[in-house]
Every structure is written in C-alpha cells, then in structure tokens.
Amino acid sequence: MVSLIFAVLKLDAAPFYILDEFDHALDSQYRSSIALLISELSSRSQFLITTFKPELIRSVEAKLFEVSYKGKKSAISEIPLDRALRIVSAVGAETGKV
C-alpha cells in the first residue's frame, strides 16, 4: 500500500501530505528507504508525519515536535533530534518494540 501511495505522489504531487504512523508495520530497511524518498519528494511537497520509529526521525531533515497532555490540555513544542530519539526509544521499550 505504501508503494502505491508514493507512486501517486511521484506522478502528481500535492503541496501537502499528512501521514499518520504509516510506517508502523515496516521493517527498518523499508523505513530508511521511505525516509530517503520523503527527502526527495520534500522539494515539491510538505509532509506532516507522526511516527514512533527512529529511522524516519534520523534520516529526514525536518522540524520535530512533541505533543503533551496535562490537565486536560494538549501542548505542542519543537524539540531537538536527541529528545525525539529518546522519546521513540522510551516508547519502544514500553511496548517491547525497540
């Protein structure tokens, strides 16, 4: 399914895409390949991606954000790469999927 999505993106690029954890079932090699493809396509389109996988976070030059929830309010803040990787690592350790 992911290959079909990216084939369409290469043919007729839209200005903006939202991809929500689309990489969760892929192995590390495929996630790394997709990160390279997103880097290539980002010259024509913007991508908003949610992920808990380190390959996309490490490979794509992008702004990274953390969404937190306290006192019935959500907050969003930009974070550095090392913080994003620590969050992903902690989530992977909690779920047993590092």
TORGU-467393 format. One record per residue: residue in one letter; x, y, z of N, C-alpha, C, O in turn. Coordinates in steps of 0.05 Angstrom, whole numbers, plus 5000, padded with zeros to 4 digits. Example, Ala and Ser with C-alpha at 12.3 -4.5 7.8 and 13.67 -1.06 7.14 Angstrom:
! residues 2
{rest:a | n.x:5264 | n.y:4886 | n.z:5156 | ca.x:5246 | ca.y:4910 | ca.z:5156 | c.x:5264 | c.y:4934 | c.z:5156 | o.x:5285 | o.y:4934 | o.z:5169}
{rest:s | n.x:5257 | n.y:4955 | n.z:5142 | ca.x:5273 | ca.y:4979 | ca.z:5143 | c.x:5258 | c.y:5001 | c.z:5157 | o.x:5268 | o.y:5023 | o.z:5161}
//
This chain:
! residues 98
{rest:m | n.x:5016 | n.y:4976 | n.z:5000 | ca.x:5000 | ca.y:5000 | ca.z:5000 | c.x:5017 | c.y:5025 | c.z:5000 | o.x:5011 | o.y:5045 | o.z:4986}
{rest:v | n.x:5039 | n.y:5025 | n.z:5015 | ca.x:5056 | ca.y:5048 | ca.z:5017 | c.x:5068 | c.y:5054 | c.z:4990 | o.x:5071 | o.y:5077 | o.z:4982}
{rest:s | n.x:5076 | n.y:5033 | n.z:4975 | ca.x:5088 | ca.y:5038 | ca.z:4948 | c.x:5068 | c.y:5051 | c.z:4929 | o.x:5075 | o.y:5068 | o.z:4913}
{rest:l | n.x:5043 | n.y:5043 | n.z:4931 | ca.x:5022 | ca.y:5056 | ca.z:4915 | c.x:5019 | c.y:5086 | c.z:4922 | o.x:5017 | o.y:5102 | o.z:4904}
{rest:i | n.x:5019 | n.y:5092 | n.z:4947 | ca.x:5017 | ca.y:5120 | ca.z:4956 | c.x:5040 | c.y:5136 | c.z:4945 | o.x:5035 | o.y:5158 | o.z:4934}
{rest:f | n.x:5064 | n.y:5126 | n.z:4947 | ca.x:5087 | ca.y:5141 | ca.z:4938 | c.x:5089 | c.y:5142 | c.z:4907 | o.x:5100 | o.y:5161 | o.z:4896}
{rest:a | n.x:5079 | n.y:5122 | n.z:4894 | ca.x:5078 | ca.y:5123 | ca.z:4864 | c.x:5060 | c.y:5146 | c.z:4855 | o.x:5067 | o.y:5161 | o.z:4837}
{rest:v | n.x:5037 | n.y:5149 | n.z:4868 | ca.x:5019 | ca.y:5171 | ca.z:4862 | c.x:5032 | c.y:5198 | c.z:4868 | o.x:5029 | o.y:5217 | o.z:4853}
{rest:l | n.x:5046 | n.y:5199 | n.z:4891 | ca.x:5059 | ca.y:5224 | ca.z:4899 | c.x:5080 | c.y:5233 | c.z:4878 | o.x:5083 | o.y:5256 | o.z:4872}
{rest:k | n.x:5094 | n.y:5213 | n.z:4867 | ca.x:5114 | ca.y:5220 | ca.z:4847 | c.x:5102 | c.y:5229 | c.z:4820 | o.x:5114 | o.y:5246 | o.z:4806}
{rest:l | n.x:5079 | n.y:5219 | n.z:4814 | ca.x:5065 | ca.y:5227 | ca.z:4789 | c.x:5052 | c.y:5254 | c.z:4790 | o.x:5054 | o.y:5270 | o.z:4772}
{rest:d | n.x:5037 | n.y:5259 | n.z:4812 | ca.x:5021 | ca.y:5283 | ca.z:4814 | c.x:5023 | c.y:5293 | c.z:4843 | o.x:5006 | o.y:5288 | o.z:4859}
{rest:a | n.x:5044 | n.y:5308 | n.z:4848 | ca.x:5050 | ca.y:5318 | ca.z:4875 | c.x:5030 | c.y:5339 | c.z:4884 | o.x:5024 | o.y:5358 | o.z:4869}
{rest:a | n.x:5020 | n.y:5336 | n.z:4908 | ca.x:5003 | ca.y:5356 | ca.z:4921 | c.x:5022 | c.y:5374 | c.z:4938 | o.x:5045 | o.y:5365 | o.z:4944}
{rest:p | n.x:5013 | n.y:5397 | n.z:4947 | ca.x:5030 | ca.y:5414 | ca.z:4963 | c.x:5035 | c.y:5404 | c.z:4991 | o.x:5054 | o.y:5412 | o.z:5005}
{rest:f | n.x:5017 | n.y:5386 | n.z:5001 | ca.x:5018 | ca.y:5379 | ca.z:5030 | c.x:5007 | c.y:5351 | c.z:5034 | o.x:4988 | o.y:5343 | o.z:5022}
{rest:y | n.x:5021 | n.y:5335 | n.z:5051 | ca.x:5012 | ca.y:5308 | ca.z:5058 | c.x:5013 | c.y:5304 | c.z:5088 | o.x:5031 | o.y:5314 | o.z:5101}
{rest:i | n.x:4994 | n.y:5289 | n.z:5098 | ca.x:4994 | ca.y:5281 | ca.z:5126 | c.x:4995 | c.y:5250 | c.z:5127 | o.x:4977 | o.y:5237 | o.z:5116}
{rest:l | n.x:5015 | n.y:5239 | n.z:5140 | ca.x:5018 | ca.y:5210 | ca.z:5142 | c.x:5020 | c.y:5203 | c.z:5172 | o.x:5038 | o.y:5211 | o.z:5185}
{rest:d | n.x:5000 | n.y:5188 | n.z:5181 | ca.x:4998 | ca.y:5182 | ca.z:5210 | c.x:5007 | c.y:5153 | c.z:5215 | o.x:4992 | o.y:5134 | o.z:5209}
{rest:e | n.x:5031 | n.y:5150 | n.z:5226 | ca.x:5042 | ca.y:5124 | ca.z:5233 | c.x:5040 | c.y:5104 | c.z:5210 | o.x:5036 | o.y:5080 | o.z:5215}
{rest:f | n.x:5043 | n.y:5113 | n.z:5186 | ca.x:5040 | ca.y:5095 | ca.z:5163 | c.x:5063 | c.y:5074 | c.z:5162 | o.x:5061 | o.y:5054 | o.z:5148}
{rest:d | n.x:5084 | n.y:5079 | n.z:5176 | ca.x:5108 | ca.y:5062 | ca.z:5175 | c.x:5109 | c.y:5041 | c.z:5197 | o.x:5129 | o.y:5027 | o.z:5199}
{rest:h | n.x:5089 | n.y:5039 | n.z:5213 | ca.x:5089 | ca.y:5022 | ca.z:5237 | c.x:5094 | c.y:4992 | c.z:5231 | o.x:5106 | o.y:4978 | o.z:5247}
{rest:a | n.x:5085 | n.y:4982 | n.z:5208 | ca.x:5087 | ca.y:4954 | ca.z:5202 | c.x:5112 | c.y:4948 | c.z:5185 | o.x:5117 | o.y:4924 | o.z:5178}
{rest:l | n.x:5127 | n.y:4968 | n.z:5178 | ca.x:5150 | ca.y:4964 | ca.z:5160 | c.x:5175 | c.y:4958 | c.z:5176 | o.x:5178 | o.y:4966 | o.z:5199}
{rest:d | n.x:5194 | n.y:4943 | n.z:5164 | ca.x:5219 | ca.y:4938 | ca.z:5178 | c.x:5238 | c.y:4961 | c.z:5175 | o.x:5232 | o.y:4980 | o.z:5159}
{rest:s | n.x:5260 | n.y:4960 | n.z:5189 | ca.x:5279 | ca.y:4983 | ca.z:5190 | c.x:5289 | c.y:4991 | c.z:5162 | o.x:5292 | o.y:5014 | o.z:5156}
{rest:q | n.x:5295 | n.y:4971 | n.z:5145 | ca.x:5306 | ca.y:4976 | ca.z:5119 | c.x:5286 | c.y:4992 | c.z:5102 | o.x:5293 | o.y:5012 | o.z:5089}
{rest:y | n.x:5261 | n.y:4984 | n.z:5102 | ca.x:5240 | ca.y:4998 | ca.z:5087 | c.x:5235 | c.y:5026 | c.z:5097 | o.x:5230 | o.y:5045 | o.z:5082}
{rest:r | n.x:5235 | n.y:5029 | n.z:5124 | ca.x:5231 | ca.y:5056 | ca.z:5136 | c.x:5254 | c.y:5074 | c.z:5127 | o.x:5249 | o.y:5098 | o.z:5121}
{rest:s | n.x:5278 | n.y:5064 | n.z:5127 | ca.x:5301 | ca.y:5081 | ca.z:5118 | c.x:5298 | c.y:5088 | c.z:5088 | o.x:5304 | o.y:5111 | o.z:5081}
{rest:s | n.x:5289 | n.y:5070 | n.z:5072 | ca.x:5285 | ca.y:5076 | ca.z:5043 | c.x:5263 | c.y:5097 | c.z:5040 | o.x:5265 | o.y:5114 | o.z:5023}
{rest:i | n.x:5242 | n.y:5094 | n.z:5055 | ca.x:5220 | ca.y:5114 | ca.z:5053 | c.x:5229 | c.y:5141 | c.z:5063 | o.x:5221 | o.y:5161 | o.z:5052}
{rest:a | n.x:5246 | n.y:5142 | n.z:5083 | ca.x:5257 | ca.y:5168 | ca.z:5092 | c.x:5272 | c.y:5182 | c.z:5070 | o.x:5270 | o.y:5206 | o.z:5066}
{rest:l | n.x:5288 | n.y:5166 | n.z:5054 | ca.x:5302 | ca.y:5178 | ca.z:5032 | c.x:5283 | c.y:5188 | c.z:5010 | o.x:5287 | o.y:5209 | o.z:4998}
{rest:l | n.x:5262 | n.y:5173 | n.z:5005 | ca.x:5242 | ca.y:5181 | ca.z:4986 | c.x:5227 | c.y:5206 | c.z:4995 | o.x:5222 | o.y:5224 | o.z:4978}
{rest:i | n.x:5221 | n.y:5208 | n.z:5020 | ca.x:5208 | ca.y:5232 | ca.z:5030 | c.x:5227 | c.y:5256 | c.z:5028 | o.x:5218 | o.y:5278 | o.z:5021}
{rest:s | n.x:5252 | n.y:5252 | n.z:5033 | ca.x:5272 | ca.y:5274 | ca.z:5030 | c.x:5272 | c.y:5284 | c.z:5001 | o.x:5272 | o.y:5308 | o.z:4996}
{rest:e | n.x:5271 | n.y:5265 | n.z:4982 | ca.x:5270 | ca.y:5272 | ca.z:4953 | c.x:5244 | c.y:5288 | c.z:4947 | o.x:5245 | o.y:5308 | o.z:4933}
{rest:l | n.x:5222 | n.y:5278 | n.z:4956 | ca.x:5196 | ca.y:5290 | ca.z:4949 | c.x:5191 | c.y:5316 | c.z:4964 | o.x:5174 | o.y:5332 | o.z:4956}
{rest:s | n.x:5205 | n.y:5321 | n.z:4986 | ca.x:5200 | ca.y:5345 | ca.z:5002 | c.x:5209 | c.y:5370 | c.z:4987 | o.x:5203 | o.y:5392 | o.z:4997}
{rest:s | n.x:5223 | n.y:5368 | n.z:4965 | ca.x:5230 | ca.y:5392 | ca.z:4949 | c.x:5205 | c.y:5403 | c.z:4935 | o.x:5204 | o.y:5426 | o.z:4927}
{rest:r | n.x:5184 | n.y:5386 | n.z:4932 | ca.x:5159 | ca.y:5394 | ca.z:4918 | c.x:5135 | c.y:5395 | c.z:4936 | o.x:5115 | o.y:5409 | o.z:4930}
{rest:s | n.x:5136 | n.y:5382 | n.z:4959 | ca.x:5113 | ca.y:5379 | ca.z:4977 | c.x:5122 | c.y:5381 | c.z:5006 | o.x:5146 | o.y:5375 | o.z:5012}
{rest:q | n.x:5104 | n.y:5388 | n.z:5023 | ca.x:5109 | ca.y:5387 | ca.z:5052 | c.x:5097 | c.y:5362 | c.z:5064 | o.x:5075 | o.y:5353 | o.z:5054}
{rest:f | n.x:5109 | n.y:5351 | n.z:5084 | ca.x:5100 | ca.y:5327 | ca.z:5097 | c.x:5097 | c.y:5331 | c.z:5127 | o.x:5114 | o.y:5342 | o.z:5140}
{rest:l | n.x:5074 | n.y:5323 | n.z:5137 | ca.x:5069 | ca.y:5322 | ca.z:5166 | c.x:5066 | c.y:5292 | c.z:5173 | o.x:5048 | o.y:5279 | o.z:5164}
{rest:i | n.x:5085 | n.y:5282 | n.z:5189 | ca.x:5086 | ca.y:5253 | ca.z:5194 | c.x:5087 | c.y:5248 | c.z:5224 | o.x:5102 | o.y:5261 | o.z:5238}
{rest:t | n.x:5070 | n.y:5230 | n.z:5233 | ca.x:5072 | ca.y:5220 | ca.z:5260 | c.x:5085 | c.y:5193 | c.z:5259 | o.x:5077 | o.y:5176 | o.z:5242}
{rest:t | n.x:5104 | n.y:5188 | n.z:5277 | ca.x:5118 | ca.y:5163 | ca.z:5277 | c.x:5130 | c.y:5157 | c.z:5305 | o.x:5135 | o.y:5176 | o.z:5320}
{rest:f | n.x:5134 | n.y:5132 | n.z:5311 | ca.x:5148 | ca.y:5124 | ca.z:5335 | c.x:5172 | c.y:5108 | c.z:5327 | o.x:5182 | o.y:5092 | o.z:5343}
{rest:k | n.x:5182 | n.y:5111 | n.z:5302 | ca.x:5204 | ca.y:5096 | ca.z:5291 | c.x:5228 | c.y:5115 | c.z:5287 | o.x:5225 | o.y:5136 | o.z:5275}
{rest:p | n.x:5252 | n.y:5106 | n.z:5296 | ca.x:5275 | ca.y:5124 | ca.z:5294 | c.x:5286 | c.y:5129 | c.z:5266 | o.x:5298 | o.y:5149 | o.z:5261}
{rest:e | n.x:5281 | n.y:5111 | n.z:5247 | ca.x:5292 | ca.y:5114 | ca.z:5220 | c.x:5283 | c.y:5140 | c.z:5207 | o.x:5298 | o.y:5154 | o.z:5194}
{rest:l | n.x:5257 | n.y:5145 | n.z:5209 | ca.x:5247 | ca.y:5170 | ca.z:5197 | c.x:5257 | c.y:5194 | c.z:5211 | o.x:5263 | o.y:5215 | o.z:5199}
{rest:i | n.x:5259 | n.y:5193 | n.z:5237 | ca.x:5268 | ca.y:5216 | ca.z:5253 | c.x:5297 | c.y:5222 | c.z:5246 | o.x:5304 | o.y:5246 | o.z:5243}
{rest:r | n.x:5314 | n.y:5202 | n.z:5244 | ca.x:5343 | ca.y:5206 | ca.z:5239 | c.x:5348 | c.y:5215 | c.z:5210 | o.x:5366 | o.y:5231 | o.z:5206}
{rest:s | n.x:5333 | n.y:5205 | n.z:5191 | ca.x:5340 | ca.y:5208 | ca.z:5163 | c.x:5329 | c.y:5233 | c.z:5149 | o.x:5340 | o.y:5241 | o.z:5129}
{rest:v | n.x:5308 | n.y:5244 | n.z:5160 | ca.x:5295 | ca.y:5266 | ca.z:5146 | c.x:5302 | c.y:5293 | c.z:5160 | o.x:5300 | o.y:5295 | o.z:5184}
{rest:e | n.x:5312 | n.y:5312 | n.z:5144 | ca.x:5317 | ca.y:5338 | ca.z:5156 | c.x:5290 | c.y:5352 | c.z:5159 | o.x:5277 | o.y:5359 | o.z:5140}
{rest:a | n.x:5283 | n.y:5356 | n.z:5185 | ca.x:5256 | ca.y:5367 | ca.z:5190 | c.x:5255 | c.y:5380 | c.z:5218 | o.x:5273 | o.y:5376 | o.z:5234}
{rest:k | n.x:5233 | n.y:5394 | n.z:5222 | ca.x:5227 | ca.y:5403 | ca.z:5249 | c.x:5213 | c.y:5380 | c.z:5264 | o.x:5196 | o.y:5366 | o.z:5252}
{rest:l | n.x:5220 | n.y:5377 | n.z:5289 | ca.x:5208 | ca.y:5355 | ca.z:5305 | c.x:5193 | c.y:5368 | c.z:5328 | o.x:5201 | o.y:5387 | o.z:5340}
{rest:f | n.x:5169 | n.y:5356 | n.z:5334 | ca.x:5152 | ca.y:5367 | ca.z:5354 | c.x:5143 | c.y:5344 | c.z:5373 | o.x:5141 | o.y:5321 | o.z:5366}
{rest:e | n.x:5139 | n.y:5352 | n.z:5398 | ca.x:5128 | ca.y:5335 | ca.z:5418 | c.x:5100 | c.y:5345 | c.z:5426 | o.x:5097 | o.y:5369 | o.z:5430}
{rest:v | n.x:5081 | n.y:5327 | n.z:5427 | ca.x:5054 | ca.y:5335 | ca.z:5436 | c.x:5051 | c.y:5323 | c.z:5464 | o.x:5054 | o.y:5299 | o.z:5468}
{rest:s | n.x:5044 | n.y:5340 | n.z:5483 | ca.x:5040 | ca.y:5330 | ca.z:5511 | c.x:5011 | c.y:5337 | c.z:5519 | o.x:4998 | o.y:5354 | o.z:5508}
{rest:y | n.x:5003 | n.y:5323 | n.z:5540 | ca.x:4976 | ca.y:5327 | ca.z:5550 | c.x:4977 | c.y:5329 | c.z:5580 | o.x:4984 | o.y:5310 | o.z:5594}
{rest:k | n.x:4969 | n.y:5352 | n.z:5591 | ca.x:4969 | ca.y:5356 | ca.z:5620 | c.x:4945 | c.y:5372 | c.z:5628 | o.x:4937 | o.y:5391 | o.z:5614}
{rest:g | n.x:4932 | n.y:5364 | n.z:5650 | ca.x:4909 | ca.y:5380 | ca.z:5660 | c.x:4888 | c.y:5384 | c.z:5639 | o.x:4876 | o.y:5406 | o.z:5637}
{rest:k | n.x:4882 | n.y:5363 | n.z:5624 | ca.x:4861 | ca.y:5364 | ca.z:5603 | c.x:4867 | c.y:5384 | c.z:5580 | o.x:4849 | o.y:5393 | o.z:5567}
{rest:k | n.x:4893 | n.y:5391 | n.z:5577 | ca.x:4901 | ca.y:5408 | ca.z:5555 | c.x:4925 | c.y:5396 | c.z:5540 | o.x:4943 | o.y:5384 | o.z:5552}
{rest:s | n.x:4924 | n.y:5399 | n.z:5514 | ca.x:4946 | ca.y:5390 | ca.z:5497 | c.x:4965 | c.y:5413 | c.z:5492 | o.x:4956 | o.y:5436 | o.z:5490}
{rest:a | n.x:4990 | n.y:5407 | n.z:5490 | ca.x:5010 | ca.y:5427 | ca.z:5483 | c.x:5029 | c.y:5415 | c.z:5463 | o.x:5035 | o.y:5391 | o.z:5463}
{rest:i | n.x:5040 | n.y:5432 | n.z:5446 | ca.x:5059 | ca.y:5424 | ca.z:5426 | c.x:5084 | c.y:5441 | c.z:5428 | o.x:5082 | o.y:5466 | o.z:5431}
{rest:s | n.x:5107 | n.y:5428 | n.z:5426 | ca.x:5132 | ca.y:5444 | ca.z:5428 | c.x:5153 | c.y:5431 | c.z:5409 | o.x:5154 | o.y:5407 | o.z:5406}
{rest:e | n.x:5169 | n.y:5448 | n.z:5397 | ca.x:5190 | ca.y:5438 | ca.z:5380 | c.x:5212 | c.y:5427 | c.z:5398 | o.x:5219 | o.y:5439 | o.z:5418}
{rest:i | n.x:5224 | n.y:5405 | n.z:5389 | ca.x:5245 | ca.y:5392 | ca.z:5405 | c.x:5268 | c.y:5385 | c.z:5387 | o.x:5266 | o.y:5383 | o.z:5363}
{rest:p | n.x:5292 | n.y:5382 | n.z:5399 | ca.x:5316 | ca.y:5374 | ca.z:5384 | c.x:5315 | c.y:5344 | c.z:5377 | o.x:5300 | o.y:5329 | o.z:5389}
{rest:l | n.x:5332 | n.y:5336 | n.z:5359 | ca.x:5334 | ca.y:5309 | ca.z:5350 | c.x:5339 | c.y:5289 | c.z:5373 | o.x:5326 | o.y:5269 | o.z:5374}
{rest:d | n.x:5357 | n.y:5295 | n.z:5390 | ca.x:5364 | ca.y:5277 | ca.z:5412 | c.x:5340 | c.y:5272 | c.z:5430 | o.x:5336 | o.y:5249 | o.z:5439}
{rest:r | n.x:5324 | n.y:5292 | n.z:5435 | ca.x:5299 | ca.y:5289 | ca.z:5452 | c.x:5279 | c.y:5271 | c.z:5437 | o.x:5267 | o.y:5253 | o.z:5449}
{rest:a | n.x:5276 | n.y:5275 | n.z:5411 | ca.x:5257 | ca.y:5259 | ca.z:5396 | c.x:5266 | c.y:5229 | c.z:5396 | o.x:5249 | o.y:5212 | o.z:5399}
{rest:l | n.x:5291 | n.y:5224 | n.z:5393 | ca.x:5301 | ca.y:5197 | ca.z:5393 | c.x:5298 | c.y:5184 | c.z:5421 | o.x:5292 | o.y:5160 | o.z:5423}
{rest:r | n.x:5301 | n.y:5200 | n.z:5442 | ca.x:5296 | ca.y:5189 | ca.z:5470 | c.x:5267 | c.y:5181 | c.z:5473 | o.x:5261 | o.y:5160 | o.z:5485}
{rest:i | n.x:5249 | n.y:5198 | n.z:5463 | ca.x:5220 | ca.y:5192 | ca.z:5465 | c.x:5213 | c.y:5166 | c.z:5451 | o.x:5199 | o.y:5149 | o.z:5461}
{rest:v | n.x:5223 | n.y:5164 | n.z:5426 | ca.x:5218 | ca.y:5140 | ca.z:5410 | c.x:5230 | c.y:5115 | c.z:5423 | o.x:5218 | o.y:5094 | o.z:5423}
{rest:s | n.x:5254 | n.y:5118 | n.z:5434 | ca.x:5266 | ca.y:5096 | ca.z:5448 | c.x:5250 | c.y:5087 | c.z:5473 | o.x:5247 | o.y:5063 | o.z:5478}
{rest:a | n.x:5240 | n.y:5107 | n.z:5488 | ca.x:5224 | ca.y:5100 | ca.z:5512 | c.x:5198 | c.y:5087 | c.z:5504 | o.x:5190 | o.y:5067 | o.z:5517}
{rest:v | n.x:5185 | n.y:5096 | n.z:5483 | ca.x:5160 | ca.y:5083 | ca.z:5473 | c.x:5166 | c.y:5054 | c.z:5464 | o.x:5151 | o.y:5036 | o.z:5471}
{rest:g | n.x:5188 | n.y:5051 | n.z:5450 | ca.x:5195 | ca.y:5024 | ca.z:5441 | c.x:5201 | c.y:5005 | c.z:5464 | o.x:5194 | o.y:4982 | o.z:5464}
{rest:a | n.x:5214 | n.y:5016 | n.z:5485 | ca.x:5220 | ca.y:4999 | ca.z:5509 | c.x:5194 | c.y:4992 | c.z:5524 | o.x:5192 | o.y:4969 | o.z:5534}
{rest:e | n.x:5175 | n.y:5010 | n.z:5525 | ca.x:5149 | ca.y:5005 | ca.z:5538 | c.x:5134 | c.y:4983 | c.z:5524 | o.x:5121 | o.y:4966 | o.z:5536}
{rest:t | n.x:5135 | n.y:4984 | n.z:5498 | ca.x:5119 | ca.y:4965 | ca.z:5482 | c.x:5134 | c.y:4940 | c.z:5475 | o.x:5123 | o.y:4921 | o.z:5464}
{rest:g | n.x:5160 | n.y:4940 | n.z:5481 | ca.x:5176 | ca.y:4917 | ca.z:5474 | c.x:5185 | c.y:4916 | c.z:5445 | o.x:5193 | o.y:4895 | o.z:5435}
{rest:k | n.x:5182 | n.y:4938 | n.z:5431 | ca.x:5188 | ca.y:4940 | ca.z:5403 | c.x:5209 | c.y:4961 | c.z:5398 | o.x:5203 | o.y:4983 | o.z:5388}
{rest:v | n.x:5234 | n.y:4956 | n.z:5405 | ca.x:5256 | ca.y:4975 | ca.z:5402 | c.x:5267 | c.y:4973 | c.z:5374 | o.x:5286 | o.y:4987 | o.z:5368}
//
